[in-house]
Amino acid sequence: MKQMTLAAAAAFIAISGTAMADDSWTGPYAGLNVSAGTFNGNTLALADRDVTEFGVHFGYQHDFGALVLGVEAQIDRVDGFLTTAGDAKTIKLRAGYDMGKFQPYAILASRDVDDNNGNAVDGMGIGLGVEYKMRNNLRLGGEFMSFQDLDDGAAINAESKIFSMRLTYGF
């Protein structure tokens, strides 16, 4: 009887530990994203237009209890420029709040956008996002990002507002 009680207690602790680990947002992750937004620039090649983006993201975050901190890289193909598709590279710092299956978060980002035709701008932006754990490792999310002062250091200035839907797998 004593051995059965100990075995049951060990099984309960093992199951509880697994359940607690499943609630954690800690670890590396990768996923796909699709975005739509506006890009407003002061040159013909980077003039005002609607854009769509398709890309990948990957990063790492650590769950400190209520606070979740992370870093992420995102690479996108940007459609909507005059003659060519562009590329965007974004590095994000994320600070989120662990609400179990939900995680709202704030973003500080650095972004570089290139129209692959000799025009490129870069700058800083801010954003908000939310993720929902559909299963232990599979998450569905959305983000809104705003970049107000994208420039090339010379004559090109731009701003961009982007809404993204994301599907992420946590490892």
N, C-alpha and C positions, 0 to 999 in steps of 0.2 A: 504494500500500500504506500509506504514511504517513497519507494522508487517511482511509482506511478505519479505521485504528487510532484516529485522533483522533475520528472519527465514532462508533465503537463505544464509546470511553471517554466521550464526551459523552452518549451514550444511556444507558450504565450509571450515570453520575452523576445524570442526570435521573430515571431509574427509582428509584435508591436514595433520592434526595431525596423523591420521592413516597411511597415506602414508609415513610420515617422520619416524614413528615408525617402519614401515616395512623395511626401509633402514638401520636401526641400526643393528649392530652386537652384541649389549649388551644382555646378558642373559645366562642361563645355556643351555647346549646342550649334546646330546648323540648320538652315532652311531656305525656303523659296519665298520671294515676295513679288507682288505686282502692285504698281502704283499709278496714280493719276494726279495731275496737278497743273499748275501754271508756271511758266518761266517768262519773266519780264526782263528784257535787256534793252540796251540803248544802241545796238547796231542792227543792220539788216539781218545778218546771219544769226544773231542772238536776240531777235526782236520778240515782242510779246506773242505768246503762243501757248496752246494747251500741249501737254506732254504726257506720254505714258512711259512707264519704266517697268522692266522685267529684270529680276536679278536674284542673287544669292546673298545670304548673310551667315556669318559665323562669329562665335564669341565665347566668352566665359563669364559666369557670374557666381557670386558667393552669397549665400543666405546667412545673415548674421542674426536671425531671429525674426524681428519685424522688418529690418532693413535688408534690402538686396542690392548689392553693388556689382557692376559689371562693365566690361568693355566689349565692343563689337565692331567688326568690319563688314561693310556692305559694298557690293560691286553690282552696278546696274547698266543695262543698255537703255539709252534714252531715245525714244522715237518722238518726232515732232519738230525737228529742225528742218531747214529748207531742203537740202539735197541729201544729207547723210544722217545716219543715226549717230548719236553721241554716246559717250561713256560717262558714268559718274562713279566716283569712289568716295565713300563716307566712312569716317571713324567716329564711333559714338562712345561716350561715357554715359552709363545708365545708373540711376538711383531709383529703386522701387520699394514698394511696400508689400510684404508677404501677407496675403489674405487667404491663405490656403490654396484653393484652385485658381484664384484670381491674383494677378499682380499688376496694379497700375504703376507706371514709372515715368520719370522725367528724363529728358535727354539733353545733353550738350554735345554738339557734333561739329566736325570739320569736314567740309565737302569740296571736292574738285570735280568740275563738270567740263568736259571737252567735247566739242561738236565734230571732232575728227576732220576738221577742215581748216585747222589753224587757229581756231578761237577757243580759248579756255578761260574759265574763271574759277576762283576758289574763295572760301570764306567760312565763317562760323555760323551756326544756327542753333535753335532750340526746338524742343518738341515734347509731345506727350504720347504715351502709348499704354496699351493694356494687353495682357496675355491671359488666356484661359486654358487650363490643363484639361483637354478632352479625355486623355488617358494618361498613364504615368509619365510617358516620355513625349507624347504628342500634344503640341500647343497650337492654338489658333489665336491670332492677335491682330491688332490694328495700331497704326501710328499716324500722327500728324506732325510734320516738320515744317519749320519756317526759316528760311535763309534770307536775310535782308540786305546784306552788303557783300555779295559775291563780286569780286573784281579781278582784273588781270594785272593790276599795278600800274596801268597806263590809261587807256581810253575806254575800255569795256567795263561796264557796271551792270549788275543784274540782281534780281531777287527771285526767289522761288518758294512756292508753297506746295506741299506734296502730302497726299493721303495714301497710305500703304496698307494692304492686307497681307498677312504673313502666316505661313505654315512652318512650324519649327519642330525639330526633333532634338530632345535633350539626351545627351549620352550619359 
